[in-house]
Amino acid sequence: MKNQRRNSRNDQKDFSGKPKEERRDPKSAHSKSRRPDSNFRKGKPEDDSKTRRDSSPSTGFSPLKKFSKSADHDTRRDDSRQGPDNRRPVYKGRGKDQKPVFAFEEQDERSKSKKPTKFKPGKFTKGAYAPREQKPKYNLKNVKAGPGRTEEIRLNKYIANSGICSRRDADKLIENGEIQVNGQVVTELGHRVMISDSVIYRGKTINPEKPVYVLLNKPKDFITTTDDPMNRKTVMHLVEGACEERIFPVGRLDRNTTGLLLFTNDGDLASKLSHPSQKIKKIYQVTLDQPITNVHVEAIQEGLTLEDGLVQVDDIQILSKDRTILGMEIHVGKNRIVRRIFAHLGYDVVQLDRVTYAGLTKKDLSRSNWRYLTEKEVINLKFFK
């Protein structure tokens, strides 16, 4: 009986020792490779959507993996930072604990979205870089007009609504005697004006404009300024078709930094978002020239002392297997702060992309394009940030 069983087993095997039923034609569409999936060999999740179905919801950056001390030694730079499956981390929003969530996406999936319009020097046609959307009308008045109320407003608010400056700076202009109302210099801070009054600043009549809020996904090689004497490409060229009102950028992004940049003519909101006391949070995706060590990650988490003082980040996590792509959440608004943090530790920032700003996200906004903020987004910025 034993010999018969052996013979029957041998009959089912080929010269390689494998059962016939396990053999598959390598060219067959139904054949399955027995090699482990490249995603697991590279330490990347197979599919973010599948992962979330099988496990608990993601609540932040992917957990920082614990490496042995040998991981802190210098390693050779991986020539293919994206890996064979061409995946890269993409910001997906916030989890239940309000921490940033990054997920990996196929390059093919990302390319399905609308391709960004390429910049052509010298051809700044209106609306060339913008979606054809109707400008929204914001109803942001939280106090309804009652009996006896007039169209009078404070002079500093009138000036701030024109987009020249914030109310605080408008008070300084009034005190310095730089504002004329109906031909008379006004220095009283509480002075009220009618909407129909003539208000002059530096010889020019100013008008209170309706508020406009524009969000740009800034590309590289554009400087953040309203006017450049050297005639270089500025971010104003990218939003010149957005509105007739005079808008200006809130804060700034370096020439080689990409990502979200807000424009508005709302001086009060611009002043609020730019003031350090507001601690406006921003999330960056950082690509380094070499793998970062655990020692340096811990140093950033604890806080670094730079030439202008102590700098602390809100969160930092490693997003790629080769430890060159990071996610960083920070509220410090100092000049070139992210690049200076890594330069202090001996790293060069290859790519820097701001994926969120004050709760605003890109959504489906492609590079070099802009969109108007929704009324809900404006309310969140003005009253809840």
C-alpha positions as CSV (number, residue, x, y, z in Angstrom):
1,M,0.0,0.0,0.0
2,K,2.8,2.4,0.9
3,N,4.5,1.7,-2.5
4,Q,1.2,2.4,-4.3
5,R,0.8,5.7,-2.6
6,R,4.3,6.8,-3.4
7,N,3.8,5.9,-7.1
8,S,0.6,7.8,-7.2
9,R,2.3,10.9,-5.7
10,N,5.2,10.6,-8.1
11,D,2.8,10.4,-11.0
12,Q,1.4,13.8,-10.0
13,K,4.8,15.5,-9.9
14,D,7.1,16.6,-12.7
15,F,10.9,16.6,-12.7
16,S,11.0,19.7,-10.5
17,G,9.2,17.9,-7.7
18,K,6.2,20.2,-7.8
19,P,2.6,18.8,-8.1
20,K,1.2,19.3,-11.6
21,E,-1.8,21.2,-10.3
22,E,0.5,23.9,-8.9
23,R,2.2,24.5,-12.3
24,R,1.0,27.5,-14.2
25,D,1.8,28.8,-17.6
26,P,3.8,32.0,-16.9
27,K,2.1,33.7,-19.8
28,S,-1.4,32.7,-18.7
29,A,-3.6,35.6,-17.5
30,H,-4.7,33.4,-14.6
31,S,-1.2,32.5,-13.4
32,K,-0.1,34.0,-10.1
33,S,3.5,34.8,-9.2
34,R,4.7,33.1,-6.1
35,R,7.2,35.9,-5.5
36,P,6.2,38.3,-2.7
37,D,4.6,41.5,-3.9
38,S,7.0,44.3,-4.6
39,N,5.1,46.6,-2.3
40,F,5.9,44.5,0.7
41,R,9.5,44.0,-0.4
42,K,9.8,47.8,-0.5
43,G,7.9,48.2,2.8
44,K,5.0,50.1,1.3
45,P,1.3,49.4,1.8
46,E,-0.3,47.6,-1.1
47,D,-3.3,49.9,-1.3
48,D,-4.4,52.5,1.2
49,S,-8.1,51.9,0.6
50,K,-7.7,48.1,1.2
51,T,-5.5,48.7,4.3
52,R,-8.2,50.9,5.9
53,R,-10.9,48.3,5.3
54,D,-9.0,45.5,6.9
55,S,-7.6,47.5,9.9
56,S,-8.7,50.3,12.1
57,P,-8.9,53.8,10.6
58,S,-5.6,55.7,10.2
59,T,-5.3,58.5,12.7
60,G,-2.1,60.2,11.7
61,F,1.2,59.8,10.0
62,S,2.3,56.2,9.5
63,P,3.9,55.0,12.8
64,L,7.6,55.7,13.1
65,K,9.3,52.4,12.8
66,K,11.8,51.4,15.5
67,F,15.2,50.6,13.9
68,S,18.2,49.2,15.5
69,K,21.3,51.3,16.2
70,S,22.8,50.1,13.0
71,A,20.1,52.1,11.1
72,D,21.7,55.3,12.3
73,H,24.9,54.8,10.4
74,D,25.3,56.4,7.0
75,T,23.6,54.5,4.2
76,R,23.8,54.8,0.5
77,R,21.2,56.9,-1.2
78,D,18.6,54.9,-3.1
79,D,18.7,55.9,-6.7
80,S,15.0,55.2,-7.1
81,R,13.3,57.1,-4.3
82,Q,9.8,56.2,-5.6
83,G,10.5,52.5,-5.9
84,P,9.6,50.1,-8.7
85,D,5.9,50.6,-8.3
86,N,6.3,54.4,-8.6
87,R,4.4,55.2,-5.4
88,R,4.7,58.5,-3.5
89,P,3.0,59.7,-0.3
90,V,0.1,62.1,-0.8
91,Y,-1.6,64.1,1.9
92,K,-5.2,62.8,2.5
93,G,-6.5,65.0,5.3
94,R,-6.7,64.6,9.1
95,G,-7.6,61.6,11.2
96,K,-10.0,61.4,14.2
97,D,-7.2,62.7,16.4
98,Q,-6.7,65.7,14.1
99,K,-3.3,64.5,13.0
100,P,-2.2,64.6,9.4
101,V,-2.8,61.5,7.3
102,F,-0.6,60.6,4.4
103,A,-1.2,57.7,2.0
104,F,0.6,56.2,-1.0
105,E,-0.8,56.6,-4.4
106,E,0.2,55.1,-7.8
107,Q,1.7,57.7,-10.2
108,D,-0.8,56.5,-12.8
109,E,-3.7,57.4,-10.4
110,R,-2.3,60.8,-9.8
111,S,-1.8,61.5,-13.5
112,K,-5.5,60.9,-14.1
113,S,-6.4,64.2,-12.4
114,K,-6.3,67.4,-14.4
115,K,-2.8,68.1,-15.6
116,P,-1.4,71.5,-14.4
117,T,-1.1,74.2,-17.0
118,K,2.5,74.9,-17.9
119,F,3.7,78.4,-17.6
120,K,4.7,80.1,-20.8
121,P,6.9,83.2,-20.4
122,G,5.4,86.4,-21.7
123,K,1.8,85.0,-22.1
124,F,-0.1,86.1,-19.1
125,T,-3.6,85.9,-20.5
126,K,-6.4,86.4,-18.0
127,G,-7.7,83.1,-16.6
128,A,-5.1,81.0,-18.5
129,Y,-4.1,79.3,-15.3
130,A,-7.5,79.3,-13.5
131,P,-10.6,77.1,-13.6
132,R,-13.7,78.8,-15.2
133,E,-15.7,79.3,-12.0
134,Q,-18.0,82.0,-11.0
135,K,-16.7,84.2,-8.2
136,P,-18.7,83.5,-5.0
137,K,-20.5,86.2,-3.0
138,Y,-19.6,85.9,0.6
139,N,-22.3,86.7,3.2
140,L,-20.1,87.1,6.2
141,K,-22.0,89.7,8.2
142,N,-22.7,88.3,11.6
143,V,-24.7,91.4,12.7
144,K,-28.0,92.2,10.9
145,A,-28.9,95.8,10.2
146,G,-31.6,97.0,12.6
147,P,-33.8,100.1,12.9
148,G,-31.8,103.3,12.9
149,R,-28.6,101.7,11.6
150,T,-26.9,103.5,8.8
151,E,-24.2,102.7,6.2
152,E,-21.6,104.4,8.3
153,I,-18.5,102.4,9.2
154,R,-15.3,103.2,11.1
155,L,-12.6,104.8,8.9
156,N,-10.0,102.2,9.8
157,K,-12.4,99.5,8.6
158,Y,-13.1,101.4,5.4
159,I,-9.3,101.5,4.8
160,A,-8.8,97.8,5.6
161,N,-11.7,96.8,3.3
162,S,-9.9,98.5,0.5
163,G,-7.0,96.1,0.8
164,I,-4.3,98.6,1.7
165,C,-3.5,97.3,5.1
166,S,-5.0,95.9,8.3
167,R,-7.1,98.0,10.8
168,R,-4.2,98.4,13.1
169,D,-2.0,99.8,10.4
170,A,-4.9,102.0,9.2
171,D,-5.0,103.5,12.7
172,K,-1.4,104.5,12.3
173,L,-2.1,106.1,8.9
174,I,-5.0,108.1,10.5
175,E,-2.8,109.3,13.4
176,N,-0.1,110.4,11.0
177,G,-2.5,112.5,9.1
178,E,-2.1,110.5,5.8
179,I,-5.9,110.1,5.3
180,Q,-8.3,112.7,3.9
181,V,-12.1,112.4,4.0
182,N,-14.0,114.7,1.6
183,G,-10.9,116.9,1.2
184,Q,-10.2,117.2,5.0
185,V,-7.4,115.5,6.9
186,V,-8.7,113.2,9.6
187,T,-6.7,112.2,12.7
188,E,-9.4,111.0,14.9
189,L,-9.3,107.2,15.3
190,G,-13.0,106.7,15.9
191,H,-14.0,108.7,12.9
192,R,-16.9,107.2,11.0
193,V,-17.5,107.6,7.2
194,M,-20.3,106.9,4.8
195,I,-19.8,104.4,2.0
196,S,-20.3,107.3,-0.5
197,D,-17.6,109.5,1.1
198,S,-14.4,110.3,-0.7
199,V,-11.4,108.8,1.1
200,I,-7.9,109.7,-0.2
201,Y,-4.6,108.1,0.6
202,R,-1.4,109.5,-0.9
203,G,-3.3,111.4,-3.5
204,K,-5.4,108.4,-4.7
205,T,-9.0,107.7,-3.9
206,I,-9.6,104.3,-2.2
207,N,-12.8,102.3,-2.3
208,P,-14.0,99.6,0.0
209,E,-14.1,96.4,-2.1
210,K,-15.9,93.2,-1.7
211,P,-13.7,90.6,-0.1
212,V,-12.1,88.1,-2.3
213,Y,-10.3,84.9,-1.3
214,V,-8.2,82.9,-3.7
215,L,-6.1,79.8,-3.1
216,L,-3.2,79.0,-5.4
217,N,-1.2,75.8,-5.7
218,K,2.1,77.5,-6.3
219,P,4.7,76.0,-8.7
220,K,8.5,76.4,-8.6
221,D,10.4,79.4,-10.0
222,F,7.8,82.0,-9.0
223,I,8.7,84.5,-6.3
224,T,6.1,85.6,-3.7
225,T,5.7,89.4,-4.2
226,T,3.2,91.8,-5.7
227,D,5.9,93.7,-7.7
228,D,9.4,92.8,-8.7
229,P,11.8,95.5,-10.1
230,M,13.9,92.8,-11.8
231,N,10.8,91.7,-13.8
232,R,11.0,88.1,-12.7
233,K,8.0,85.7,-12.7
234,T,5.8,86.4,-9.6
235,V,2.8,84.6,-8.1
236,M,0.7,87.6,-9.2
237,H,1.0,86.5,-12.8
238,L,-0.7,83.2,-11.9
239,V,-3.8,84.8,-10.3
240,E,-4.2,88.0,-12.4
241,G,-7.4,86.6,-14.0
242,A,-9.0,85.8,-10.7
243,C,-10.7,89.1,-10.0
244,E,-10.7,92.8,-10.6
245,E,-10.0,93.6,-7.0
246,R,-6.5,94.2,-5.8
247,I,-5.4,91.1,-3.9
248,F,-2.1,90.2,-2.3
249,P,-0.4,87.1,-1.0
250,V,-0.8,86.2,2.7
251,G,2.7,85.2,3.9
252,R,5.2,83.9,1.4
253,L,6.7,80.8,-0.1
254,D,10.3,80.6,-1.3
255,R,11.0,80.5,-5.0
256,N,11.7,76.8,-5.0
257,T,8.9,75.9,-2.5
258,T,5.6,74.7,-3.9
259,G,2.2,74.3,-2.5
260,L,-0.7,76.4,-1.0
261,L,-0.6,80.2,-1.0
262,L,-3.6,82.3,-0.1
263,F,-4.5,85.6,-1.7
264,T,-7.0,88.2,-0.5
265,N,-7.9,91.8,-0.2
266,D,-9.1,91.3,3.4
267,G,-6.5,93.2,5.4
268,D,-7.8,92.0,8.8
269,L,-7.7,88.4,7.9
270,A,-4.2,88.7,6.3
271,S,-3.0,90.4,9.5
272,K,-4.5,87.6,11.7
273,L,-3.0,84.8,9.7
274,S,0.4,86.4,9.6
275,H,0.6,87.2,13.3
276,P,2.8,84.7,15.3
277,S,0.3,84.6,18.2
278,Q,-2.3,82.9,16.1
279,K,0.0,79.8,15.7
280,I,-1.4,79.0,12.2
281,K,-0.5,75.4,11.5
282,K,1.0,74.3,8.2
283,I,1.8,70.8,6.9
284,Y,4.8,70.2,4.6
285,Q,6.0,67.2,2.6
286,V,9.8,67.3,2.7
287,T,12.2,65.3,0.5
288,L,15.8,65.2,1.7
289,D,19.0,64.4,-0.2
290,Q,19.9,61.5,2.1
291,P,18.2,59.2,4.7
292,I,17.4,60.8,8.0
293,T,18.6,59.0,11.2
294,N,16.5,58.2,14.2
295,V,18.7,60.4,16.3
296,H,17.9,63.5,14.2
297,V,14.2,62.7,14.1
298,E,14.2,62.6,17.9
299,A,16.2,65.9,18.0
300,I,13.6,67.6,15.8
301,Q,10.7,66.3,18.0
302,E,12.4,67.6,21.1
303,G,13.2,71.0,19.5
304,L,16.2,72.6,18.0
305,T,18.0,75.8,18.9
306,L,18.8,77.8,15.7
307,E,20.5,81.2,15.4
308,D,17.2,83.0,16.1
309,G,16.0,80.8,19.0
310,L,14.3,77.6,19.9
311,V,12.2,75.9,17.2
312,Q,9.6,73.2,17.9
313,V,7.5,71.3,15.4
314,D,4.0,69.9,16.1
315,D,4.6,66.5,14.4
316,I,7.2,64.8,12.1
317,Q,7.1,61.3,10.7
318,I,8.9,59.2,8.1
319,L,6.8,58.5,5.0
320,S,9.2,56.5,2.8
321,K,11.1,53.3,3.3
322,D,14.4,54.9,2.3
323,R,13.8,57.6,5.0
324,T,14.1,60.5,2.6
325,I,10.5,61.7,2.4
326,L,9.0,63.2,5.6
327,G,5.8,64.8,6.7
328,M,6.1,67.8,9.1
329,E,3.4,69.9,10.8
330,I,4.6,73.2,12.2
331,H,3.1,76.5,13.3
332,V,6.3,78.6,13.4
333,G,6.3,81.3,10.7
334,K,9.9,82.2,10.6
335,N,11.7,82.7,7.3
336,R,12.8,79.5,5.6
337,I,12.2,77.6,8.8
338,V,11.8,74.1,7.4
339,R,14.9,74.3,5.2
340,R,16.9,75.8,8.1
341,I,15.9,73.0,10.5
342,F,17.3,70.3,8.2
343,A,20.3,72.4,7.2
344,H,21.2,72.7,10.9
345,L,21.4,68.8,10.9
346,G,23.4,68.5,7.7
347,Y,20.6,67.8,5.2
348,D,19.6,69.5,1.9
349,V,15.9,69.8,1.1
350,V,15.4,68.6,-2.4
351,Q,11.7,69.2,-2.6
352,L,9.4,71.2,-0.2
353,D,5.6,71.2,-0.7
354,R,3.0,72.9,1.5
355,V,0.0,70.6,1.5
356,T,-2.2,72.4,4.0
357,Y,-2.3,76.0,5.3
358,A,-4.6,77.1,8.2
359,G,-6.9,74.1,7.6
360,L,-7.1,74.7,3.8
361,T,-6.2,71.8,1.6
362,K,-5.5,71.3,-2.1
363,K,-8.4,69.0,-2.8
364,D,-8.2,68.4,-6.5
365,L,-6.3,71.7,-7.2
366,S,-3.5,70.9,-9.6
367,R,-0.1,72.7,-9.7
368,S,-0.2,76.3,-11.1
369,N,-4.0,76.5,-10.8
370,W,-6.1,78.5,-8.3
371,R,-9.6,78.3,-6.9
372,Y,-11.9,80.5,-4.8
373,L,-12.5,79.7,-1.2
374,T,-15.9,78.5,-0.2
375,E,-17.9,80.6,2.3
376,K,-17.5,77.8,4.9
377,E,-13.7,78.0,4.5
378,V,-13.7,81.8,4.9
379,I,-15.9,81.6,8.0
380,N,-13.5,79.0,9.5
381,L,-10.5,81.3,8.8
382,K,-12.1,84.4,10.2
383,F,-13.9,83.1,13.3
384,F,-12.5,79.7,14.3
385,K,-8.7,79.8,13.6
